[in-house]
Amino acid sequence: MKKLFFIIIFISTIIVTGLAIMLLFSNEITDRFNPLVPKEEIYVQVNKDGHAKSPGGYDYTLIGYNAKGKQKQVTFYASGELQKDAYLRVYAKGKYIETWEEVSHNDIPKKAKAHFS
């Protein structure tokens, strides 16, 4: 009985420690697998040039807004240079970017659209 008690305490400690690490050290990798980080759509306008990567592609860091109008910063990779002033819907889970797609200005929710010119 005593052995079972220690096994339960040991497993519980591992689970709590793992969750604490995922919450305290939020980055692209931990956010991807953390079940407590919600998925959301962030709308951005390409108003800056991307940083060229070697051997190819571009990294973009842009300010965007979710459907509630809350500001978020997103960093994502594109295989080519993106069209200036294009609107994108970025599918994010914390700092992890699943994918992105170009959208028209009319597809952006009102609260997010209010922040774009």
N, C-alpha and C positions, 0 to 999 in steps of 0.2 A: 504494500500500500504506500509505504514511504517512497519507494522507487518510482511509482506511478506519479506521485505528487511532484517529484523533482523533474520528471520528464515533461509534465504539463507546464511547469514553471519555466523550464528551459526553452520549450517551443514558443511559449507566449513572449518570452524575452526577445527571441529572435524576430518574431513578427513585429513587435512594437519597435524594436531597433530599426528594422527595415523600413517601416512606415515613417519613422522620424527622419531617417536619412533622406527618403524621397521628398519629404516636405521641406526640410532644411536646405537641401542642396538641389534646388530647382534648376535644371538645365534641359537642353533638348532631349537628352537620352532619358532622364528620369521622368520628364513630363510625358513622354510617349507611352510609357508603361504604367504610370501612376493612375489608378482608377479614380482618384479624388480630383483630378484636374479635368474640368469640363471642356468639351469641344465647342468651338465657336467659329463663326464666319466674321472675318474682318475685311472691311472695304478700304482699299488704298488707291491713291492716284499716283502714277509714276511721274514724280516731279523732280527727280534727281537722277543723275547718271549712275549706273552700276559700277562696281569695282571689278575690273577685269581680273580673271583668275587664270593661272597657268595650269594646264595647257589650253583651256577654253572655258567659256561661259562667264557669267557675271553674278556677283553677289549684290543684292539690293537690301538696304535698310531704310524702311519707310514708316511714316506715321500713318496709322489708319484708325478706323472707328468701327465698333461693332453695331449691331442693330439697335442697341439702346443709346448710341451716341457716345459711348465711353471710349476714350483715346487709348490706343495700344501701339506699341512699336513692334514691327515684325522684320525679321531678317530671313531672306529666302534666296535660293539659287535659280537662275534662269540660264538655259543653254545658249541663248542668244540675247542680243541687246533688245530691250523692250521699247515699244513705241512711247514717246514722250506724251504726257497727259492722258494716257490710257487709264481706265479704271479696272481694278482687279478685285476679285473675291478670293481671299486667302483663307483656306481651311486650316485652322490652328488648334492645337491642344497645348495650352501654355506656350512654351517657347518652341515646341516642335511644330513644324509646318508640314502638313500632310501633302497638300498640293495647292495650286492656285489656277484661276482661269480669268480670262478677260470678260468683262461684262459691260453693258451699256449703262449710261447715266441713269436711265429709267429703272434699271433693276436694283438700284441701291435703295435701302430703306430710308424713309424720310429723316429720321434722327441722324443717321450717318451722312446723308446727302447734304444736310444743312452745313456741314463743315467743309464741303468742297465748293470751289468757285464755279 
